[in-house]
C-alpha cells in the first residue's frame, strides 16, 4: 500500500533531500578533482543539512497537528 497523505509535504522533503544530495555530490567531485575540500564548502553542506532538519521539523509538526 502506498500512503498518499500529505503529498505536498512529501514533495517538499524530496526536493530538499535531492538538493542536499546534489550539493554533496558537487563538493565531493570538487574535492576529488582538487585534492582538497574547503571549509566554505563544508559550511555550505552544514547549512544544507540544517535546512533539511528544519524542513523535517516543520513537516512533522504539520502532520502531528493534522492527526490531533
N, C-alpha and C positions, 0 to 999 in steps of 0.2 A: 504494500500500500504506500502511496505517495502522499505525504502531508502537504496539502495545498493552502494551508492557512498562512496568513501574513506574507503574501508574495512580494509586496513592495519592500518589506524589511529584508527578506531573503535576498532579493536582487541587490539591495544596497550593500549587504555584507559581502556578496560575491564580488561586486565591483571594487570594494575596498581591499579585499584579500588579493584580487587579481593585480591591483595597483602595487601592493606591497611585494608580491612575487616578482613583478616586473622591475621594481626598484632594486630588490636584492640581486636579481639576475644581472642587471646593468652594473651594479657595484662589483660583483664577483668577476664579470668579464673585464672590467676596468682594472681590477686588482691583478688578475691573471696576465693581462697584456702589459701592464706597467711594473709588475712585480711588487706592488705595494698598494695599500688602501689608506686613504687619508682620513684623519679624524672628522673632517667635514662630511665625508661620505657616511661614516658611521653615525654621526649625528642625524643625518637625513633619514637613515634607516630607523634609528631610535624614534624619531618623530613620527615616522610612518607606523611603527608598531604602537605608539601611543594613540594614534588615530584609530587603529583597529580596536584597542581596548576601550576607547571612548564610544565608538560605534556599537560594539557589543553591549556595553553597559546601557546605552540608550535603547537598543532593541530589546534587551532583556527586561528593562523597566516597562516598556510599552506592552510586551507580552504578559508580564506579571499583572499589570493594571487591567488588561483586557480579560484576563482569566477570573479576576475577582468580581 
